[in-house]
Amino acid sequence: MELQPLAALLIGIALIIVLIVRTRVGAFLALLISSMAVGLISGLPLGETIGSITTGFGDTLAAIGIVIGLGVMIGKLLEVSGGADSLAQAFIRVFGRGREEWALTGTGSVVSVPVFCDSGYVIMHPLARSLARTAQRSFVMLALALGAGMTITHHMVPPTPGPLAVAGILDVDLGRLIVAGLLISIPMVPTVALFAKWIGPKLDDQVDPEVRQVVDHGEPAAPGTGGTATATSQQAQREQQAPGALRAFLPLLVPLVLIVGNTVTEAVVEAGGLAEEAPFAVVAGFLGDPVTALILGTLIAIYTLVPAATDRKQVQRWLGDGAAAAGLIILITGAGGALGEVLRESGVGDALADAVLELPLPAYIIPFLVATLVRFAQGSGTVAMITGASLTAPLVPGLGLDPLIAALGVCIGSIFFSYFNDSYFWVVTRFTGLEGTAALKGWSGITTALWAVGFVFLSIAAWIL
């Protein structure tokens, strides 16, 4: 294997860590600087390096930027109206006190089957804050449980795009992959809940102070509302006027239902050989697009959560505060996408994958390792699945490997060690208020634990089949 791609990757990772942990440079600049360094060290021409950075940044924000902004606005209105607390109380009643991490892991796993995990986390993350405050549980524990629960099915269960593409590339029966993915997902749920319960309390004191303020006390009173006494009075009034759990759930439920509806419609169209231009499919595609769905969710939040007597300018200030809070998250997420694009264009991921294909290993480990290295090199789990499946597909017949095992190996390998070059890493850690080594211990740690447990059950499946 050539040393240049490996050196580019290692130097890029080290540069990010040093800049974030040891200098005044924040995550956004650190990611951009590292992207440039990786491109130049790997031999990517100057112009192509900058082009990859802007392309990766733009493509990532095109996919998730608007969704993050709208999701944060919904979260803001859930907080200030008391709706998030109403939902938290409902969760406690359903699952029982002391099991909140299990509730959010399971919820995340279900939501992420039809909904892309970035969008799902943005929509659902206010629940973690409210449950932490209402149930007096570790906020980091609950935030990690929700995010990692979504990671499980995002990587393991079609119709999420990655597993769906893997099934097509490796010519695996989709039904078999769904069943097998669900079976391996089951032991991953306690892995998430237990790891989050272990690591979460250790990181709570490292949460960003602004995020901690919101978690502990809810949204602060708006500027100019008149001091502590007035703020306390307004808080009491909000508690009295707080919407019920069902009404509070509508801004979350409607977008989720619309997105799921679009997924089901696409499956029906494909299975029935219907025209994609059929009117019902076009309408479902429009309403089920995350942008449209979140716009409708935001409108529902504005007109159902906030009391009618609330001043129009106050509501607009809340929405503005939400948009402002989303700004840095959006920038950092885009920069993570830029780094991933540079790594893809520079050939670092392909170089690592080609190297592992030459190793004398048991057949079922080859697809697993290829996807693992591609994931580590360029960040995107979906890209790791598609790349891993594409690289190993020609080898499957010669290896005498069941295509289902190859598909599972690719899906599990793509979970490995989510870190700085993964846009979802930034979504979860910024909303959770974790930075630097705390983010690595929490989020990178929990995804690696999932990867390890997945490999154990992959080995069992390979032995059985």
C-alpha positions in Angstrom: 0.0 0.0 0.0 1.2 3.5 -0.8 2.1 5.5 2.3 1.0 8.9 0.9 -2.8 8.3 1.3 -2.3 6.9 4.8 -0.1 9.8 5.8 -2.6 12.2 4.5 -5.4 10.6 6.6 -3.3 10.4 9.8 -2.0 14.0 9.5 -5.5 15.3 8.8 -6.9 13.6 11.9 -4.1 14.7 14.1 -4.4 18.3 12.8 -8.1 18.4 13.7 -7.5 17.1 17.2 -4.6 19.5 17.9 -6.4 22.6 16.5 -9.6 21.9 18.4 -8.1 20.8 21.7 -4.9 22.9 21.9 -5.6 26.2 20.0 -8.1 29.0 19.7 -9.3 27.6 16.4 -12.8 26.2 16.6 -14.1 23.1 15.0 -15.3 24.9 11.8 -11.9 26.3 10.9 -10.1 23.2 12.1 -12.1 21.0 9.7 -11.5 23.4 6.7 -7.8 23.6 7.4 -7.5 19.8 7.8 -9.4 19.4 4.5 -6.8 21.5 2.7 -4.0 19.6 4.4 -5.4 16.2 3.4 -5.9 17.3 -0.2 -2.4 18.7 -0.6 -0.6 15.8 1.2 -2.5 13.2 -0.8 -1.4 14.8 -4.0 -4.8 16.4 -5.0 -4.1 19.5 -7.1 -4.7 22.9 -5.5 -7.7 23.7 -7.5 -9.3 20.3 -7.1 -8.7 20.5 -3.3 -10.6 23.8 -3.0 -13.3 22.5 -5.4 -13.8 19.4 -3.3 -14.1 21.4 -0.1 -16.8 23.7 -1.6 -18.6 20.8 -3.3 -18.6 18.7 -0.1 -19.7 21.7 2.0 -22.5 22.6 -0.5 -23.7 19.0 -1.0 -23.9 18.4 2.7 -25.8 21.6 3.5 -28.1 21.0 0.5 -29.1 17.7 2.1 -29.3 18.7 5.8 -28.8 22.5 6.3 -32.5 23.6 5.9 -33.6 20.6 7.9 -31.3 21.5 10.8 -32.6 25.1 10.8 -36.2 24.1 10.8 -35.7 21.4 13.3 -34.0 23.8 15.8 -37.0 26.2 15.4 -39.4 23.4 16.3 -37.3 22.5 19.2 -37.2 26.1 20.4 -41.0 26.3 20.3 -41.3 23.0 22.1 -39.1 24.3 24.9 -40.6 27.7 25.4 -44.2 26.5 25.2 -43.7 23.7 27.7 -44.5 21.1 25.1 -41.2 19.3 25.4 -41.8 18.8 29.1 -45.3 17.4 28.4 -43.7 14.9 26.0 -41.1 14.0 28.6 -43.7 13.3 31.2 -45.6 11.1 28.7 -42.4 9.1 28.0 -41.8 8.6 31.7 -45.4 7.3 32.2 -45.1 4.8 29.3 -41.7 3.4 30.0 -41.3 4.0 33.7 -38.8 6.0 35.6 -35.3 4.8 35.5 -35.5 3.4 31.9 -35.4 6.6 29.9 -32.2 5.6 28.1 -33.9 2.4 26.9 -37.0 4.4 25.8 -34.9 6.8 23.6 -32.7 4.0 22.2 -35.8 2.2 21.1 -37.5 5.3 19.8 -34.4 6.3 17.8 -34.2 2.8 16.3 -37.8 2.8 15.1 -37.7 6.4 13.8 -34.5 5.9 11.8 -35.9 3.0 9.7 -37.7 5.2 7.3 -36.2 8.6 8.3 -32.6 9.7 7.6 -30.9 9.8 11.0 -29.7 13.4 10.6 -33.3 14.6 10.1 -34.7 12.3 12.8 -32.2 13.4 15.4 -32.9 17.1 14.7 -36.6 16.5 15.1 -36.4 14.3 18.2 -33.5 15.8 20.2 -35.7 18.1 22.3 -37.0 15.0 24.0 -33.6 14.2 25.4 -33.3 17.7 27.0 -36.7 17.5 28.5 -36.4 14.0 29.8 -33.0 15.0 31.4 -34.6 17.9 33.2 -37.9 16.2 34.1 -36.6 12.8 35.2 -33.3 14.2 36.6 -31.2 11.8 34.4 -27.9 12.3 32.6 -28.5 14.5 29.6 -25.5 13.1 27.7 -26.7 9.6 28.4 -30.1 10.3 26.8 -28.7 12.3 23.9 -26.3 9.6 23.0 -28.9 6.9 23.4 -31.2 8.7 21.0 -28.5 9.3 18.4 -27.0 5.8 18.5 -30.4 4.2 18.5 -30.9 5.9 15.1 -27.5 4.8 13.9 -28.4 1.1 14.4 -31.3 0.9 11.9 -29.8 3.6 9.7 -27.0 1.1 9.0 -28.7 -2.2 9.3 -32.3 -2.1 8.1 -33.7 -1.2 4.6 -35.3 1.0 3.3 -32.6 3.4 4.6 -30.5 4.2 1.5 -27.2 2.5 2.5 -28.6 -1.0 3.2 -30.9 -0.7 0.2 -28.0 0.0 -2.1 -26.0 -2.8 -0.6 -28.8 -5.3 -1.3 -28.9 -4.2 -4.9 -25.2 -4.2 -5.5 -24.6 -7.6 -3.9 -27.9 -9.0 -5.3 -29.3 -10.0 -1.9 -33.0 -10.6 -1.4 -34.3 -7.5 0.3 -36.6 -9.5 2.6 -33.7 -11.6 3.9 -31.6 -8.5 4.6 -34.4 -6.8 6.4 -35.0 -9.8 8.7 -31.3 -10.4 9.3 -30.7 -6.7 9.9 -33.5 -6.6 12.4 -32.2 -9.7 14.2 -28.7 -8.2 14.6 -30.2 -4.8 15.6 -31.9 -6.4 18.6 -28.7 -7.0 20.7 -27.4 -3.6 19.5 -30.2 -1.8 21.5 -28.9 -2.9 24.9 -25.4 -2.1 23.8 -26.4 1.5 23.2 -28.5 1.8 26.4 -25.8 0.3 28.6 -22.9 2.2 27.0 -24.8 5.5 27.2 -25.7 4.8 30.8 -22.0 4.1 31.6 -20.3 7.0 29.7 -23.1 9.7 29.9 -22.7 10.7 33.5 -18.9 10.9 33.1 -19.3 13.5 30.4 -22.1 15.6 31.8 -19.7 18.1 33.4 -18.1 18.7 30.0 -21.3 19.8 28.2 -21.1 23.3 26.7 -22.4 25.8 29.4 -25.0 27.3 27.0 -26.4 23.9 26.2 -26.3 22.9 29.9 -28.3 26.1 30.8 -31.1 25.1 28.4 -31.1 21.5 29.7 -31.2 22.5 33.4 -33.6 25.4 33.2 -35.4 25.4 29.9 -35.1 28.3 27.5 -34.2 31.6 29.2 -36.6 34.5 29.2 -36.5 36.7 26.1 -34.5 39.9 26.4 -36.4 42.8 27.7 -39.1 40.9 29.6 -38.4 42.5 32.9 -36.1 40.7 35.3 -36.2 37.6 37.5 -39.7 38.1 39.0 -41.2 38.6 35.5 -39.3 35.6 34.1 -40.5 33.5 37.0 -44.1 34.6 36.4 -43.8 33.9 32.7 -42.4 30.4 33.4 -45.3 29.7 35.7 -47.7 30.9 33.1 -46.1 28.7 30.4 -46.4 25.7 32.7 -50.2 26.4 33.2 -50.7 26.9 29.4 -48.4 24.0 28.3 -50.0 21.9 25.6 -50.8 18.3 26.3 -48.5 15.5 25.1 -50.6 14.7 22.0 -50.7 18.3 20.8 -47.0 18.7 21.6 -46.2 15.6 19.6 -47.9 16.9 16.4 -45.0 19.0 15.1 -42.8 15.9 15.4 -45.4 13.3 14.3 -46.6 15.0 11.1 -43.1 15.4 9.5 -42.3 11.8 10.5 -45.5 10.5 9.0 -45.0 12.4 5.8 -41.5 11.2 5.4 -42.5 7.6 6.1 -45.4 7.9 3.8 -43.0 8.9 1.0 -40.8 5.9 1.7 -43.8 3.6 1.6 -45.1 5.2 -1.6 -41.7 4.7 -3.3 -41.7 1.0 -2.3 -45.3 0.6 -3.7 -44.4 2.3 -7.0 -41.3 0.1 -7.4 -43.0 -3.1 -6.4 -46.0 -2.5 -8.6 -44.0 -1.3 -11.6 -45.9 2.0 -11.5 -44.8 5.2 -13.1 -42.8 7.5 -10.9 -44.7 10.4 -12.4 -48.1 9.1 -11.0 -49.9 12.0 -9.3 -50.1 10.3 -5.9 -46.3 9.5 -6.0 -45.4 13.1 -7.0 -47.5 14.5 -4.2 -46.1 12.0 -1.6 -42.6 12.9 -2.8 -43.2 16.6 -2.3 -44.9 16.3 1.1 -42.5 13.6 2.3 -39.3 15.6 1.4 -37.7 16.5 4.7 -37.7 20.2 3.8 -41.4 20.3 3.1 -42.2 18.1 6.1 -40.2 20.2 8.5 -41.8 23.5 7.1 -45.2 22.0 7.9 -44.0 20.9 11.3 -42.7 24.4 12.1 -46.0 25.9 11.0 -47.9 23.4 13.2 -45.6 24.3 16.2 -46.2 28.0 15.7 -50.0 27.8 15.6 -50.7 24.9 18.0 -47.9 25.1 20.7 -47.7 28.9 21.3 -50.8 30.4 23.0 -52.8 32.6 20.7 -52.3 35.6 23.0 -48.5 35.6 22.5 -47.2 38.7 20.8 -46.3 38.1 17.2 -42.9 39.7 17.6 -42.1 37.5 20.6 -42.8 34.4 18.4 -40.6 35.8 15.7 -37.8 36.4 18.3 -38.0 32.8 19.4 -37.8 31.6 15.8 -34.8 33.9 15.3 -33.1 32.6 18.4 -33.6 29.1 17.1 -32.1 30.0 13.7 -29.2 31.7 15.3 -28.5 28.6 17.4 -28.6 26.5 14.3 -26.0 28.6 12.4 -22.8 27.2 13.9 -24.1 23.7 13.8 -24.9 24.1 10.1 -21.4 25.5 9.4 -19.6 22.7 11.3 -21.8 20.0 9.7 -21.0 21.4 6.2 -17.3 21.5 7.0 -17.4 17.8 8.0 -19.0 17.1 4.6 -16.1 19.0 3.0 -13.5 16.9 4.7 -15.3 13.7 3.6 -15.4 14.9 0.0 -11.7 15.7 0.0 -11.0 12.2 1.4 -13.1 10.6 -1.4 -11.7 12.7 -4.2 -8.1 12.1 -3.0 -8.6 8.3 -3.2 -7.6 7.7 0.5 -10.6 5.5 1.1 -10.1 3.5 -2.1 -6.4 3.0 -1.3 -7.2 1.6 2.2 -9.9 -0.7 0.8 -7.7 -2.1 -1.9 -5.0 -2.9 0.6 -7.3 -4.9 2.8 -8.6 -6.9 -0.2 -5.1 -8.5 -0.5 -5.0 -9.8 3.1 -5.3 -13.6 3.8 -8.4 -13.5 6.0 -11.6 -15.5 6.5 -14.0 -14.7 3.6 -16.7 -13.0 5.7 -14.2 -10.6 7.3 -13.2 -9.1 3.9 -16.4 -7.1 3.2 -16.5 -6.1 6.9 -12.9 -4.7 6.9 -13.3 -2.9 3.5 -16.4 -1.0 4.8 -14.7 -0.3 8.1 -11.7 1.3 6.4 -13.7 3.3 3.9 -15.9 4.5 6.8 -12.8 5.6 8.8 -11.2 7.2 5.8 -14.1 9.3 4.5 -16.8 9.5 7.2 -20.1 8.8 5.5 -21.7 5.5 6.5 -23.8 5.4 3.4 -20.8 6.0 1.2 -18.9 3.3 3.1 -21.7 0.8 2.5 -22.0 1.6 -1.2 -18.2 1.6 -1.7 -17.7 -1.5 0.4 -20.4 -3.4 -1.5 -19.0 -2.3 -4.9 -15.5 -3.3 -4.1 -16.4 -6.7 -2.7 -19.1 -7.7 -5.1 -16.8 -9.2 -7.7 -15.0 -11.2 -5.0 -18.1 -12.8 -3.4 -18.5 -15.7 -5.8 -14.8 -16.6 -5.7 -14.8 -16.4 -1.9 -17.7 -18.9 -1.7 -19.5 -16.4 0.6 -23.2 -16.1 1.0 -24.2 -12.7 -0.4 -26.3 -12.0 2.7 -23.3 -12.4 5.0 -21.3 -10.1 2.7 -24.1 -7.5 2.9 -24.3 -7.7 6.7 -20.5 -7.4 6.9 -20.6 -4.2 4.8 -23.4 -2.7 6.8 -21.8 -3.5 10.2 -18.4 -2.3 9.1 -19.8 1.0 8.1 -20.8 1.8 11.7 -17.1 2.0 12.8 -15.8 5.0 14.8 -17.9 8.0 13.7 -15.6 11.1 14.2 -14.7 14.4 12.7 -15.3 13.6 9.0 -18.8 12.3 9.6 -21.6 15.0 9.3 -23.8 13.1 11.8 -21.0 13.2 14.3 -21.3 17.0 14.3 -25.1 17.0 14.4 -25.1 14.8 17.5 -22.2 16.3 19.4 -23.1 20.0 18.7 -26.7 19.4 19.9 -25.4 17.5 22.9 -22.8 20.2 23.7 -19.7 18.0 23.5 -16.4 19.0 22.0 -12.9 17.6 21.5 -12.0 14.5 23.5 -15.4 14.4 25.2 -17.1 14.1 21.9 -14.7 11.3 20.9 -15.3 9.4 24.2 -19.0 9.7 23.9 -20.1 9.5 20.3 -17.1 7.8 18.7 -17.0 5.4 21.6 -20.6 4.4 21.4 -20.5 3.8 17.6 -17.3 1.7 17.9 -19.0 -0.4 20.6 -21.9 -1.0 18.2 -19.4 -2.0 15.5 -17.7 -4.5 17.8 -21.0 -6.1 19.0 -22.1 -6.2 15.4 -19.0 -8.1 14.4 -19.6 -10.7 17.1 -23.1 -11.4 15.7 -21.7 -11.3 12.1 -19.3 -14.0 13.1 -22.2 -16.1 14.5 -24.3 -15.6 11.4 -21.3 -16.6 9.2 -20.9 -19.8 11.3 -24.6 -20.6 11.0 -25.0 -19.9 7.3 
